[in-house]
Amino acid sequence: MTDFQNISGNKRGIGAHFAATMRCGRSYSGGMESSGLFSLRLARVGAWLLLLAASLVHAAPAASVSGAVDDGIAQQVRELALAGTQHAGPGVTRIEVQVGQLDARLHLAPCQHIEPYLPPGTRLWGKTHIGLRCTQGPSRWNVYLPVAVKAYGRALVAAAPLAVGSVIAAGDVTQAEVDLAEDSSKAMADTELVVGRTVARALNAGQSVRLANLKPRQWFAAGDMVKVTAVGEGFSVASEGQALSPGMEGQPARIRTESGRVLTGMPVGEHKVELVL
């Protein structure tokens, strides 16, 4: 690169001039060279910022979005709910517990030990919730996990669609297994308590017949003498009293006992009131 032939026939001084130009090594204009250096520096700064961001991510404590529940925790929740439904009530033949998911927007810190628990006043029936709390971790937290407790038993369902205002006949209902906890209204299981009743809320074929689907009956009037039965776990005590309010089906009634005490119970039949202790 330092020895040039004078192929043009010009003097060696001109050849030396071109040789000096080639030694410089510049093949672009000065402006283009500055632009290239700026791009190179910008690329290096960008790479440095990416490395810095990555180091900050690894240095920060990880937070998890707890939408889905771990299988082990879900199993503990099921066992806790099943244990709380051992005395679900008469007519229940089997219990199923469906575990839902936490709100996907929740950002929970990592936890070494999560404890499921029953919040005070929780009724394990239908749609409800169970608490989850972190007892061992960088930060303590407490959330509520939705669950659905299904209590299956035999009850009446509509054999065919029943419109509002129709009177139920014996052939309009049949026995089937239903989720007793699906609705807050009581599932009707006794055909004698349904036949002859007027439909207040339309029913589809196969739908469970609930007390709310039927127009209420009046079992007694205010002033009537009624039989009062107090029911507890493993016992029942019967007495008599006077109704202070009408005995409308599905609505509580006030009764004055022979001793003068005023009680509130549910009308359950002709001149019959039941108190659950």
C-alpha positions in Angstrom: 0.0 0.0 0.0 3.0 2.3 0.4 4.5 1.7 -3.1 2.4 3.1 -6.0 3.2 2.8 -9.7 3.0 5.9 -11.7 0.7 4.3 -14.3 -0.5 7.7 -15.5 3.0 8.8 -16.5 2.9 11.7 -14.0 5.7 12.7 -11.8 6.5 10.7 -8.6 5.4 13.6 -6.5 1.8 13.1 -7.6 2.1 9.4 -6.8 3.3 10.2 -3.3 0.3 12.5 -2.9 -2.1 9.6 -3.7 -0.2 7.3 -1.5 -0.6 9.6 1.5 -4.3 9.8 0.7 -4.6 6.0 0.8 -2.7 5.8 4.1 -5.3 7.9 5.8 -7.8 5.0 5.5 -10.9 7.3 5.2 -13.4 6.1 2.6 -16.4 8.2 3.7 -17.0 11.9 4.2 -16.3 13.4 7.6 -20.1 13.8 8.3 -20.8 10.2 7.6 -17.9 9.1 9.9 -19.4 11.2 12.8 -22.8 9.6 12.2 -21.3 6.2 12.3 -19.5 6.9 15.6 -22.7 8.3 17.1 -24.6 5.2 16.1 -22.0 3.0 17.6 -22.0 5.0 20.9 -25.8 4.9 21.0 -25.8 1.1 20.5 -23.3 0.7 23.4 -25.5 2.9 25.7 -28.6 0.9 24.7 -26.8 -2.4 25.6 -25.7 -0.9 28.9 -29.2 0.2 29.8 -30.5 -3.3 28.9 -28.0 -4.9 31.2 -28.8 -2.4 34.0 -32.6 -3.2 33.6 -31.9 -6.9 33.8 -29.9 -6.5 36.9 -32.6 -4.5 38.6 -35.3 -7.2 37.7 -33.2 -9.9 39.3 -32.4 -7.7 42.3 -36.1 -6.9 43.1 -38.2 -9.4 45.1 -40.3 -11.4 42.7 -44.1 -11.0 43.0 -46.5 -13.6 41.6 -49.9 -13.1 40.0 -52.0 -15.7 41.8 -54.9 -16.3 39.5 -54.7 -20.1 39.4 -54.5 -21.9 42.8 -51.8 -24.5 43.4 -53.1 -28.1 43.3 -51.9 -28.7 46.9 -53.7 -25.6 48.2 -56.8 -26.5 46.2 -56.9 -30.0 47.8 -56.5 -28.5 51.3 -59.4 -26.1 50.6 -61.6 -29.0 49.4 -60.8 -31.0 52.6 -61.6 -28.0 54.8 -64.9 -27.5 53.1 -65.9 -31.1 53.2 -65.0 -31.3 56.9 -67.3 -28.3 57.5 -70.2 -30.0 55.7 -70.3 -33.3 57.7 -73.6 -32.2 59.2 -75.1 -30.7 56.0 -78.6 -31.6 57.0 -81.2 -34.2 56.2 -81.6 -35.4 52.6 -78.0 -34.7 51.5 -76.5 -37.8 50.0 -73.2 -36.4 48.7 -71.1 -33.2 48.7 -68.9 -31.7 45.9 -66.6 -28.8 46.4 -65.5 -26.8 43.3 -62.5 -24.5 43.9 -62.5 -21.2 42.0 -59.7 -18.9 41.2 -58.3 -15.7 42.7 -58.7 -12.4 40.9 -56.0 -12.4 38.3 -55.2 -8.7 39.1 -53.9 -9.7 42.6 -50.1 -9.4 42.9 -49.1 -11.6 45.9 -45.6 -11.8 47.3 -44.0 -15.3 47.4 -45.0 -17.3 50.4 -43.4 -20.4 51.9 -46.6 -21.4 53.8 -50.2 -20.7 52.9 -52.9 -21.6 55.3 -56.6 -22.1 54.3 -59.1 -21.1 56.9 -62.9 -20.6 57.4 -63.7 -16.9 57.9 -66.1 -16.3 60.8 -69.8 -16.7 59.9 -69.0 -18.6 56.6 -71.8 -20.9 55.5 -70.5 -23.8 53.5 -73.5 -24.0 51.2 -73.7 -22.9 47.6 -71.4 -20.1 46.4 -69.2 -19.0 49.3 -65.5 -18.4 50.0 -62.6 -19.7 52.1 -59.7 -17.6 53.3 -56.1 -18.0 52.4 -53.4 -16.3 54.4 -49.6 -16.2 54.2 -48.1 -17.2 57.5 -44.4 -17.5 56.4 -43.0 -15.1 53.8 -41.4 -11.7 53.1 -44.8 -10.1 53.6 -48.0 -11.4 55.1 -51.2 -11.3 53.1 -54.8 -12.5 53.3 -57.2 -13.2 50.4 -60.5 -14.9 49.9 -60.9 -17.8 47.5 -64.3 -18.4 45.9 -65.7 -21.9 46.2 -69.0 -23.6 45.4 -70.3 -26.3 47.7 -72.8 -28.6 46.0 -75.1 -30.6 48.2 -76.9 -33.3 46.3 -80.1 -35.1 47.4 -83.4 -36.4 46.1 -86.1 -33.7 45.5 -88.9 -32.9 43.1 -88.2 -31.5 39.5 -90.7 -30.4 36.9 -91.6 -33.2 34.5 -92.6 -30.7 31.9 -92.5 -26.9 31.6 -94.8 -25.2 34.1 -96.1 -21.7 33.4 -96.9 -19.0 36.0 -100.4 -19.4 37.3 -100.8 -23.2 36.5 -101.9 -25.6 39.2 -99.5 -28.5 39.8 -100.9 -32.0 39.3 -99.3 -35.2 40.4 -97.9 -36.0 37.0 -96.3 -32.5 36.7 -93.4 -33.4 39.1 -91.0 -36.3 39.5 -88.2 -37.3 41.9 -84.5 -36.7 40.8 -81.1 -35.9 42.3 -80.6 -32.1 42.5 -78.2 -29.7 44.0 -80.0 -28.7 47.1 -77.6 -25.8 47.6 -78.0 -24.3 44.1 -80.8 -21.9 45.3 -81.3 -20.2 48.6 -85.0 -21.3 48.5 -85.8 -24.7 49.9 -86.0 -27.6 47.5 -89.4 -29.4 47.7 -89.2 -33.2 48.3 -92.7 -34.1 49.4 -95.3 -34.5 46.6 -98.2 -33.8 48.9 -96.8 -30.4 49.7 -96.6 -29.5 46.0 -99.7 -31.0 44.3 -102.5 -28.4 44.1 -100.2 -25.5 44.5 -100.1 -22.5 42.1 -96.9 -21.8 40.2 -95.6 -18.3 41.1 -92.3 -18.6 39.1 -92.1 -20.5 35.8 -90.2 -23.8 35.8 -88.4 -25.5 32.9 -88.5 -29.3 32.5 -86.0 -30.9 34.9 -85.7 -27.8 37.0 -85.8 -28.3 40.8 -89.1 -27.2 42.4 -88.3 -24.6 45.1 -90.5 -23.1 47.6 -90.1 -19.7 45.8 -91.6 -21.3 42.7 -94.9 -21.7 44.5 -97.4 -19.2 45.8 -97.3 -19.2 49.6 -100.0 -20.9 51.7 -101.5 -19.7 54.9 -101.2 -22.5 57.5 -103.0 -20.6 60.3 -104.4 -17.2 61.2 -103.4 -14.9 64.0 -105.1 -16.0 67.2 -105.2 -19.7 66.3 -103.7 -22.3 68.6 -100.8 -24.1 67.1 -98.4 -27.0 67.8 -94.9 -25.8 68.5 -92.0 -28.2 67.9 -88.5 -27.3 69.0 -85.9 -29.3 67.1 -82.2 -29.7 68.1 -79.4 -32.1 67.3 -80.8 -35.5 68.3 -84.0 -34.3 70.1 -87.3 -32.5 69.7 -89.7 -31.0 72.2 -93.4 -30.3 71.4 -95.8 -27.8 73.1 -98.7 -25.6 72.3 -99.0 -21.8 71.8 -101.1 -19.1 70.3 -100.2 -17.4 67.0 -99.6 -13.7 67.3 -99.2 -13.3 63.5 -100.5 -15.2 60.4 -98.7 -18.4 59.5 -97.7 -17.8 55.9 -95.5 -20.4 54.3 -91.9 -19.4 54.1 -92.4 -16.5 56.5 -91.6 -16.5 60.2 -94.5 -16.3 62.7 -94.6 -15.1 66.3 -96.0 -17.5 68.9 -96.9 -17.0 72.5 -96.3 -20.2 74.5 -98.3 -21.4 77.5 -95.7 -19.9 79.8 -96.2 -16.5 78.2 -92.9 -16.5 76.3 -92.9 -15.1 72.8 -91.0 -17.2 70.2 -90.4 -16.9 66.5 -90.7 -20.0 64.3 -91.4 -21.2 60.8 -94.9 -22.5 59.8 -94.5 -26.0 58.4 -98.0 -27.3 58.1 -101.6 -26.9 59.2 -101.4 -25.2 62.7 -97.7 -26.3 63.0 -94.7 -24.2 63.8 -91.1 -25.4 64.0 -88.2 -23.9 66.0 -84.6 -24.9 65.2 -82.4 -24.7 68.2 
